Structure formats: C-alpha cells, structure tokens
Amino acid sequence: MQFKNSKYFNSNYKILSLKFGDFYLHENYVIAEIAEGVHIDKSKIEDLIILLVDHYGENLKIGYIFNNINSYSIDSRQWINFNNDYNFIIASAIIFYNGISYINASIEKRLSKNSIKRCNNLDEALFWIENLREFKIQEEAN
C-alpha cells in the first residue's frame, strides 16, 4: 500500500519528491517509496543523504522504512557503506509485498550491522519503528 493511500497520510511529515522516489520525513523516521524500475546508486544515495541532513541536521539518528511498492534495485553495499560511515540509521523496516522483495530484505538483513525488520505491511513497520527503544530514550531526554 502506498503511504498516500494509507490512514497515516494525514500525519505530520514533510515530503521529498525526487526523480527516483518519494520520501516522507517524519519526526524520527523516513518512509521511502522508490519509483518503478529505478536503480539506486551512489549518486542517488548521496543526493538523498544531503537532503536528510538538511532536514534533520548533521547529527541525525533516524529509522528508515523501505515501502517496497515498486520493483527497483539498490546497490546495497553502497547504502550500507554510507550508513557505516555516517551512522545515521538506527534501524530499518523493509515492507515486502512478494517473494522477491522478501528475499531481498533477507539479504539486506544479513549484510547490515543495524537492526532490520521484515514487515508484511505499513502498520507493522510503523508500529515497530515508532516503538524502538532508542526513540523512547530520546523522548524521555527531551
């Protein structure tokens, strides 16, 4: 289900519509919906990170939800390298809608040092990401 067709669409967020996808920036997490047939390479990752830093600040610590509504490819190693270098993603949820996306999510889960949850739907992903201990600690500190 696309985020714009969900019950969460009226929540508080900023949208980034880029040539390669739509990104919904919430307080502590991003929901990414990559466009059909796109290949996410190093330059696209760099473009996205610059925009995320502009929005969240240089010390960003966020959750990241991949809402795999479309078929696309990503250079997983580059994504993981950027996160290892900048350490901005606390955890990720990957929503899969078919067997191929489940296999890809399983591969990414094995490659990543961060926690990754494979989810069946947007509700499950949002519940998990919003209840991460790291975000609860941040809320208590504020």
C-alpha positions as CSV (number, residue, x, y, z in Angstrom):
1,M,0.0,0.0,0.0
2,Q,1.3,3.4,-0.9
3,F,1.7,5.8,2.0
4,K,-0.5,8.3,0.3
5,N,-3.4,5.7,0.3
6,S,-2.9,4.8,4.0
7,K,-4.6,6.1,7.1
8,Y,-1.3,7.6,8.1
9,F,-1.2,10.1,5.2
10,N,-2.7,12.9,7.2
11,S,0.0,12.6,9.9
12,N,2.7,15.3,10.4
13,Y,5.5,14.9,7.9
14,K,7.4,16.6,5.0
15,I,7.5,15.0,1.6
16,L,10.5,14.9,-0.7
17,S,9.5,14.0,-4.2
18,L,12.7,13.2,-6.2
19,K,13.1,11.7,-9.7
20,F,13.8,8.3,-8.1
21,G,11.1,8.2,-5.5
22,D,9.0,9.8,-2.7
23,F,10.4,10.2,0.8
24,Y,8.1,11.0,3.7
25,L,10.1,12.6,6.5
26,H,8.5,12.1,9.9
27,E,10.0,13.2,13.3
28,N,12.2,10.1,13.9
29,Y,11.9,8.2,10.6
30,V,11.7,8.2,6.8
31,I,9.3,6.2,4.7
32,A,10.9,5.6,1.3
33,E,8.9,4.6,-1.8
34,I,11.3,4.2,-4.7
35,A,10.0,4.6,-8.2
36,E,9.4,1.7,-10.5
37,G,12.5,0.4,-12.4
38,V,14.9,2.8,-10.7
39,H,18.5,1.7,-9.8
40,I,19.6,3.4,-6.6
41,D,23.3,4.0,-6.9
42,K,25.9,6.0,-5.1
43,S,24.9,9.4,-6.5
44,K,21.3,9.0,-5.6
45,I,22.2,7.9,-2.1
46,E,24.4,11.0,-1.8
47,D,21.6,13.2,-3.0
48,L,19.2,11.7,-0.5
49,I,21.6,12.0,2.4
50,I,22.3,15.7,1.7
51,L,18.5,16.3,1.8
52,L,18.1,14.2,5.0
53,V,20.9,16.2,6.7
54,D,19.3,19.5,5.6
55,H,16.0,18.4,7.2
56,Y,17.2,16.5,10.3
57,G,20.5,18.2,11.0
58,E,24.1,16.8,10.9
59,N,23.6,14.6,14.0
60,L,20.6,12.8,12.5
61,K,19.6,9.4,14.0
62,I,16.5,8.1,12.3
63,G,14.6,5.0,11.5
64,Y,14.2,4.1,7.8
65,I,11.2,2.3,6.3
66,F,11.5,0.9,2.8
67,N,8.0,0.6,1.5
68,N,8.6,-1.7,-1.5
69,I,5.5,-0.9,-3.5
70,N,7.6,-1.0,-6.7
71,S,10.3,-3.1,-8.3
72,Y,13.7,-1.4,-8.2
73,S,17.3,-2.2,-7.5
74,I,19.7,-0.7,-5.0
75,D,23.4,-1.0,-4.5
76,S,23.0,-2.5,-1.0
77,R,26.7,-2.3,-0.3
78,Q,26.8,1.4,-1.1
79,W,23.8,2.0,1.2
80,I,25.4,0.0,4.0
81,N,28.8,1.8,3.5
82,F,27.2,5.2,3.7
83,N,25.3,4.2,6.9
84,N,28.5,2.8,8.4
85,D,30.4,6.0,7.5
86,Y,27.8,8.4,8.8
87,N,25.9,6.1,11.3
88,F,22.6,7.9,10.8
89,I,20.2,5.0,10.7
90,I,19.2,3.4,14.0
91,A,17.1,0.7,12.4
92,S,15.2,-0.2,9.3
93,A,12.0,-1.8,8.4
94,I,11.5,-3.4,5.0
95,I,7.9,-3.9,3.8
96,F,7.7,-6.8,1.3
97,Y,4.8,-7.5,-0.9
98,N,6.1,-10.5,-2.8
99,G,8.6,-13.3,-2.6
100,I,11.3,-11.4,-4.4
101,S,11.2,-8.5,-2.0
102,Y,11.2,-10.9,0.9
103,I,14.4,-12.5,-0.4
104,N,16.0,-9.1,-1.0
105,A,15.0,-8.0,2.5
106,S,16.6,-11.1,3.9
107,I,19.8,-10.4,2.1
108,E,19.9,-6.8,3.3
109,K,19.2,-8.1,6.9
110,R,22.3,-10.3,6.7
111,L,24.5,-7.6,5.3
112,S,23.6,-4.8,7.7
113,K,25.0,-4.2,11.2
114,N,21.8,-2.4,12.2
115,S,18.6,-4.0,13.2
116,I,16.3,-4.7,10.2
117,K,12.8,-6.0,10.5
118,R,11.0,-7.6,7.6
119,C,7.3,-6.5,7.6
120,N,4.2,-7.6,5.9
121,N,2.5,-4.1,5.8
122,L,2.8,-0.5,6.7
123,D,1.0,-0.9,10.0
124,E,3.6,-3.5,11.2
125,A,6.6,-1.4,10.1
126,L,5.3,1.8,11.7
127,F,4.4,0.2,15.0
128,W,7.9,-1.4,15.1
129,I,9.9,1.7,14.2
130,E,7.8,4.1,16.4
131,N,8.4,1.8,19.4
132,L,12.2,1.5,19.1
133,R,13.9,1.8,22.5
134,E,16.3,4.4,21.0
135,F,13.4,6.8,20.2
136,K,11.8,6.2,23.6
137,I,15.1,7.2,25.3
138,Q,15.3,10.4,23.1
139,E,11.7,11.3,24.1
140,E,12.5,10.9,27.8
141,A,15.6,13.1,27.4
142,N,13.6,15.9,25.9
